[in-house]
Amino acid sequence: MGGPDEGRGGRADSGPVNAERMIAEARKAFFVMFGFLAIVWLVQLANYADDYAFSRDYGLVSGDIGTLPDILSAPFLHWSWAHIESNSGPLFVFGFLAAYRGVARFLGLSLLVATTSGLVVWFFERGHVETVGASGLIFGYFGYVVVRGIFDRHLIDTLIGVVMAASFAYMLTVAVPGTPGVSWLGHLGGLIGGLAGAWLFRDRGPRPLPPTRSGGGSPARRTPNPDPTDPRADLHKELGDLGLL
């Protein structure tokens, strides 16, 4: 039997318990994103001190099989201070919104987005261009946040998605060809990964069943009571006994 904090189907239905869990996950999400940004900035310091050798050595180059492992390192690298500064705010905001429902799910999403963004660049970017930056992750988190609530059928997340889509729709202009100096393929690949992640990592938990009557079972069928003087009374009685009335 379920405890006092479980509803039908094993899902928690206690408001305070759910609120406490959400606050705990949000706290973890905050520290995860703070730590991630700290790592990115520490890498940038070392990269800058070495004249951006890290970006040259661990950037992703399309068609170069030797750089495929750099799909996982390229998001931590940037080409300039302006580059990292422009990425840091959106990375933290969208990363936090993507992570506050569960850090474990967020880590899986991050791996998926980094992979799709990197593969799109590796297959389709023009050759001999080293691509680095967290922009692919940003677009992946953005896409995930916008549609997550729809797949999870969660009202709050759906409203957050609507607000984010309305506020940052302009970002999509750099996920299409034509923006100079920007890896629009990396952005597009990250966006694809985020949208796919919203479906792959959707909430698969059982939904609460509708409440039943306290006595259990369905209400008894009411059999009409015909007038005893009616000549059809005997027929009504027999049909009622058979459960047909």
N, C-alpha and C positions, 0 to 999 in steps of 0.2 A: 504494500500500500504506500501511496505517496505521503510525504510529510505535509505539515501545515502550509508550506510555501510552494506546494505543487498544485497545478490545476489539472484538468483532464488532459490525458495524453502526455503527462510528465512535464509540462511547461510551467515555469513559475508564473503565478498570477498575482503575486503580492507586489503592490506598487512600491513600497519602501525598499524591498529587496532588489527590484529591478533598477530603481534609481541609484542605490548604492553600488550595484555592479557597473552601471553606466559611468558613474563618477570615477570609480576605480580604473576602468578602461580608459577614460579620458585623461586621467592623470598619467597613466602609463604611456598613452599616445603622445602627450606633451613632452615627456622626458625622452622618448624614443626620437622624436623629431628634433628636439634640442641637441641630443647627442649626435644625430646624423649631421645636422648643420655644423656642429663643432668639428666633426671629422672632415667635412668638406672644406671648411676654412683652414684647418691645420694642413691639409694636403695642399691647399692653394698657397699657403706660406712657404712650404717646402718647394713647391713647383716654381714659385716666383724667384726664390733664392737660387734655384738652379736654371734660371733663364728658360723656364717652361719646358724643361727636358722631359718631365713626366708626360706632358700632353703630346709631345712628339713620339715618345717611346711607347706609350700605352693608349694612344688614341686609336680609334677604329678606322680602318682604311678599307673601302669597298673592294671586294674581290680578292683581298689578300688573306689567304687562309691562315697565315700566322697571327693575324690580329683578331681572329674570332673570339678567343678568350677575353679580349679587351672589351667585349660587350658589357662585362660586369665592372670593369674599372673606369671606362669612359665617363659614366655619370658623375664620378667624383672629381673630375678634372675640368678646368676652365682655361681660357686663353688670356684672360685679363681680369683686373679688379672690377671693371665695369661689367664684365660678363657674369661674374659670380654675384655681384651686388644685385643685378637685375633678376637673377634666378632665386635668390635666397628668400625673399618675401613670399612669392607664390608657392615655392617649394614647401615652406613651413605651413602656410595656410591650408593648401590642398592636401598636403601630407597628413596634417592633424585631422582634418575632416574625414580622410580616408581611413585613418587608424583608430578613431575613437570608438568604433563599434567592435574592435578586436585587433590586438597587435599581431597575433599569429596569422590571422587572415591578411593583414596588411603586408606582412613580410612576404607571403606567397604572391600577393598582388605585385609588389615591387619587383620580385624576380621575373614575373611574367611580363611586366611593362618594359623592364630593361631589355629583356630578350626580344620582344616584338619590335621595339624601337631600334635596337641594334641590328637585327636581321634585315629590316627594311632598308636601313642605311647601307648595310654590307652588300645587299643584292642590287640596289638601284642607284646609289649615289655615284657620281662620276668618280673616276679613279684618281688615286694619289692625293686624296683630300683627307686629312686627319680630322675626324669628327669627335668632339668631346662636349661635355656639358650635361647638366641635369634637366634640360628642357624636355627631353622625352619623358622623364618621370613626372614632370609637372603636368604635361598634357595627359598622361595616363591617369594620374590621380584626379584631374579635372573631369575627364570622361567618366571615371568610376563614380565620383561623387554625384554627378548630374543624373545618372540613371540607376544608381544602386537602390534607391527607395522604391522604384517601380518594380524591380525584380523581387525585392524583399517584401513588397506590399506593406511598407512602413511609412506612415503619414509624415512624421517629422523629417525623415530622410528625403522623402519626396519633395517637401517644401524647401528644404535646404538645396536640393538639386535645382529646383526652379529658380531660386534666388541666385545661385551661382551661375546658372546658364544665362540669366538675364544680365547679370553684372559683368561677366567676363566673356561674353560671346565674341567680343572683338579679338580675343586670342586666336580664334580659328583662322584669322586672316593670315597667320604665319604658319599654318598647316597646309597651305596650298602653294603651288609654284609662283615664283615672282618676287619673293622678298630676298634682296641681295644680302649675302653674308650670313644667312640663317639656314640651318639644315631643316628645311620644311619636311623632308622625308623622315627625319628623326622625330619631329613633332607628330606627324601623321601616324607613324608606327606606334608611338606611345599612346596616342588617342585610341587606336584600334585595340591595343592591349588593355587599356582601362575599361573600354566598353565590353570586351570579352570577359575581363575579370569580374565585372559586375554580375554577369550571368554565371560564370564558373564558381564564384565564391558566394553565391546567393544563399540566403537563409533556407536551409532544408529541414528545419525543425518541424515537428508536428504542430498543426494548428489546433487551438482549443475547440472542442466540440460544443455545439449549442446545448444549453441546459435542458435537462429533462424534468418531467414532473417528479415531485418529491416521493411519490409512491412507487416510482419505477414503472416501466411499461407504458402502454398507450391507454388512454381513457376508454372506459367500457362503452360499447355501442348501446345507444338508447333505443329500445324497442318501443314503437308506438303502442299506446293502450287504446284499442278500439272500443267503441260503445258496445257493451254486452248484448244490447238488443239488436245490434246490426247483424243481419244474417251472414255477413262475411267475417264475423268474429272468429269462428273456428278456423277459417283459412288464414287469418292474420296470426292466430296463435301458432299454427303449425309452421308457417313461414318464419315466425320469430324463433321458434325452437330450433329451426335449421340454420339460424344465423343469417337469414336472407333479408331481414328487416332490422 
